[in-house]
Amino acid sequence: MLTTELEKVTISAETTVRTALQRLCENGQQILFVTENGVLRASLTDGDVRRFLLKDGTLDASVSEAANFKPHYVFTTERRNAESVLAESKFNALPIVDEEMRLVDVVTMHDTVNLGNVKIRELLPADLPMVMEFFDQMAGDTRAMFNRNDVNRLRAIEHLKCTQPDKEIHFAAVVPSEDGELMVGYVFLWDIDKKLPWLGIAVREDWKGHHLGRQLLDHLDAWAKPKGYGGLMLTSVPANVRAHALYERMGFSYYGVYPDSEFLYIKRYAV
């Protein structure tokens, strides 16, 4: 979710139950998340409100009297488990929190469709036809933002020829298809011989909006952190506002404008 969308499903503990009911009707998820300074404290469903009112609670009481202070949630490092947790909890939405319990995202049942079938693995030379098809299906705006002058396609081809095996690593997110596998996402790191490698990421056009980008970035973190890297960095065109929101939710900070006029984002790992 974008920051503005997160605001639609969050509420403070001091809010009245009356206002919370209005918010529950408006957001369509039948659940709100109680936060304090960005930290997840509780959840509130329409069922919680009904039970509270049946016990002689009032609409003018604060949400803190009706909320569930043992909410279901998933850490960012376990995001791929969101679909199964959602199914078990029977909720329409599930909060994603960082190690300090800060709410960074909310995943809905719609978002998790098909994610259980996704496998992220390193690209192999035999994947060249799949990689070519992935770049071919990109829409014009994606090409402008991710593959100007075909630079990233050519770089992927060179990598598959094993020209720089010790300086780059490329991963594909794939799902089963009639022809074997379909590439639905792509993420890579350049300059992996340095402490702060560059990353690039792209998601298949008809898979956008399903939180696959977050899963790809989680995969990079899981690969890079144990190897002692200082963090990751990337640049993004100013117009790619949705991606900027994703990067910031995933722990990247804006560091200004890079010499090529793109925005520079860096995520630093704790020592």
C-alpha positions in Angstrom: 0.0 0.0 0.0 1.1 3.6 -0.5 1.4 5.9 2.5 -2.0 7.5 1.7 -3.6 4.0 1.5 -2.0 3.0 4.8 -3.7 6.0 6.5 -7.1 4.6 5.5 -6.5 1.4 7.6 -4.8 2.9 10.6 -6.3 4.7 13.6 -5.2 5.9 17.0 -6.2 4.3 20.3 -8.0 7.6 21.4 -10.3 7.6 18.4 -14.0 7.0 19.3 -15.7 3.7 18.4 -18.2 5.7 16.5 -15.5 7.2 14.2 -13.9 3.7 13.9 -17.1 2.3 12.7 -17.3 4.9 10.0 -13.7 4.2 9.0 -14.4 0.4 8.8 -17.3 1.1 6.4 -15.1 3.3 4.3 -12.0 1.3 3.9 -13.6 -1.9 2.7 -11.2 -4.2 4.6 -13.4 -4.6 7.7 -10.3 -4.1 9.9 -8.3 -1.2 11.2 -4.9 -1.2 12.8 -4.2 0.8 16.0 -0.8 2.5 15.8 1.2 4.8 18.1 4.0 6.8 16.5 3.9 4.3 13.6 4.2 1.2 15.9 1.5 -1.4 15.7 -0.4 -1.8 18.9 -3.7 -3.5 18.2 -6.3 -4.4 15.5 -10.0 -3.5 15.4 -12.6 -5.4 13.3 -16.3 -4.9 12.9 -16.6 -8.1 15.0 -14.6 -6.5 17.8 -16.9 -3.5 17.8 -20.1 -5.7 17.9 -18.8 -7.7 20.8 -17.9 -4.5 22.6 -21.3 -3.0 22.1 -23.0 -6.2 23.2 -21.2 -5.9 26.5 -22.7 -2.5 27.1 -19.9 -0.5 25.5 -20.7 2.9 24.0 -20.0 4.4 20.7 -18.3 7.4 22.4 -15.8 5.1 24.2 -12.2 5.1 22.9 -11.0 2.4 20.5 -8.6 1.2 23.1 -11.5 -0.3 25.0 -12.7 -2.4 22.1 -9.5 -3.3 20.2 -7.6 -6.6 20.1 -4.1 -6.0 21.6 -2.8 -9.3 20.3 -3.2 -8.7 16.6 -2.0 -11.1 13.8 1.0 -9.7 11.9 4.0 -10.8 9.8 7.5 -9.5 9.9 9.0 -8.1 6.7 11.5 -11.0 6.6 8.5 -13.4 6.6 6.4 -11.6 4.0 6.1 -14.6 1.8 4.1 -16.3 4.5 1.4 -13.6 4.4 -1.1 -15.7 2.3 -1.1 -18.6 4.7 -1.4 -16.4 7.7 -4.3 -14.5 6.2 -6.1 -17.7 5.4 -5.6 -18.9 9.0 -6.7 -15.6 10.6 -9.8 -15.3 8.3 -9.1 -11.5 8.2 -9.2 -9.5 5.0 -5.9 -7.7 5.7 -2.7 -8.4 7.5 -0.1 -5.9 8.8 3.5 -6.2 7.9 5.9 -4.9 10.6 9.7 -4.4 10.9 11.9 -5.6 13.7 10.7 -2.6 15.9 7.1 -3.4 15.2 6.6 -0.3 13.0 3.8 -0.8 10.5 5.4 -0.7 7.1 2.7 -2.2 4.9 -0.7 -4.0 4.9 -1.3 -7.0 2.6 -4.8 -7.9 1.5 -6.2 -11.2 0.1 -6.2 -9.5 -3.3 -2.5 -8.6 -2.9 -1.4 -12.2 -2.2 -3.2 -13.9 -5.1 -0.7 -16.3 -6.8 2.2 -15.3 -4.6 2.3 -18.7 -3.1 3.4 -20.1 -6.5 6.3 -17.7 -6.9 9.8 -19.1 -6.8 12.8 -16.7 -6.7 16.0 -18.2 -8.0 19.2 -17.2 -9.7 19.2 -16.7 -13.4 20.8 -19.4 -15.5 22.2 -19.3 -19.1 19.3 -21.5 -20.2 16.9 -18.7 -19.1 17.8 -16.4 -22.0 14.5 -16.9 -23.9 12.5 -16.3 -20.8 14.5 -13.1 -20.0 14.0 -11.8 -23.6 10.2 -12.4 -23.3 10.2 -10.6 -20.0 11.8 -7.5 -21.4 9.6 -7.7 -24.6 6.3 -7.5 -22.5 7.3 -4.3 -20.8 5.0 -1.3 -21.4 6.4 1.9 -22.6 6.5 3.6 -19.2 8.3 0.6 -17.7 10.9 0.7 -20.4 11.4 4.4 -19.9 12.0 4.0 -16.2 13.8 0.6 -16.1 15.3 -0.2 -19.5 16.2 3.0 -21.3 18.2 2.3 -24.4 17.9 -1.4 -23.6 20.7 -1.1 -21.0 19.3 -3.6 -18.5 18.4 -6.2 -21.1 21.9 -6.1 -22.6 23.4 -6.3 -19.1 21.3 -9.3 -18.4 22.4 -11.0 -21.6 26.0 -10.3 -20.9 25.6 -11.8 -17.4 24.1 -15.0 -18.8 27.2 -15.3 -20.9 29.1 -15.3 -17.6 31.2 -12.3 -18.5 31.3 -10.9 -14.9 30.3 -13.8 -12.6 32.1 -12.3 -9.6 30.6 -8.8 -9.9 26.9 -9.3 -10.4 24.1 -11.6 -9.4 20.6 -11.7 -11.1 17.5 -13.3 -9.8 14.2 -14.2 -11.5 10.8 -14.6 -9.9 9.1 -17.4 -11.8 5.8 -19.3 -11.7 4.8 -22.6 -13.4 3.5 -22.2 -17.0 2.5 -24.4 -19.9 6.0 -23.9 -21.3 7.7 -24.6 -18.0 8.2 -21.3 -16.2 7.0 -17.7 -16.7 9.2 -14.9 -15.5 7.1 -12.5 -13.4 9.8 -10.5 -11.7 13.5 -9.6 -12.0 16.0 -8.2 -9.5 19.7 -7.9 -9.7 22.8 -6.6 -7.9 25.8 -5.0 -9.6 29.2 -4.4 -8.0 28.8 -7.2 -5.5 32.5 -7.1 -5.0 31.9 -3.8 -3.1 30.3 -3.1 0.3 27.4 -1.2 -1.2 26.1 -2.8 -4.4 23.6 -1.3 -6.9 20.3 -3.0 -7.3 17.6 -2.9 -10.0 14.1 -4.3 -9.9 11.2 -4.9 -12.3 7.8 -6.6 -12.1 5.8 -8.1 -15.0 3.1 -5.8 -16.2 0.1 -8.0 -15.2 1.7 -8.8 -11.8 2.0 -5.3 -10.6 0.0 -4.4 -7.5 0.5 -7.9 -5.9 3.4 -7.0 -3.6 5.9 -9.0 -5.7 8.3 -6.1 -5.6 8.4 -6.3 -1.8 9.1 -10.1 -2.0 12.0 -9.5 -4.4 13.5 -6.9 -2.1 13.1 -9.2 0.9 14.9 -11.8 -1.1 17.8 -9.5 -1.8 18.1 -8.6 1.9 18.1 -12.3 2.8 20.9 -12.9 0.3 23.0 -9.8 1.1 22.8 -9.3 4.9 24.6 -12.6 5.9 27.4 -11.8 3.5 28.4 -8.7 5.4 27.3 -6.0 2.9 26.9 -2.5 4.3 23.6 -2.1 2.5 22.1 -1.6 -1.0 21.6 1.4 -3.2 19.6 2.3 -6.3 18.5 5.2 -8.5 15.0 5.8 -9.7 13.5 8.3 -12.2 11.7 11.2 -10.4 8.4 10.2 -12.0 8.4 6.7 -10.5 6.5 7.9 -7.4 4.9 4.5 -6.5 8.3 2.9 -6.5 9.7 5.6 -4.2 7.0 4.9 -1.7 7.9 1.2 -1.8 11.6 1.8 -1.3 11.0 4.0 1.7 8.7 1.4 3.3 11.4 -1.2 2.7 14.0 0.8 4.7 15.6 2.9 1.9 16.4 6.6 2.5 16.4 9.3 -0.1 19.9 10.8 -0.5 19.3 13.4 -3.2 19.7 13.6 -6.9 22.3 11.5 -8.6 24.5 13.0 -11.4 22.2 11.3 -14.1 19.2 13.3 -12.6 17.7 10.2 -11.0 16.9 10.0 -7.3 19.4 8.2 -5.1 18.1 5.8 -2.4 20.3 3.9 0.0 19.4 1.2 2.6 22.1 0.7 5.2 22.3 -2.5 7.2 22.8 -2.3 11.0 26.3 -3.3 12.0 
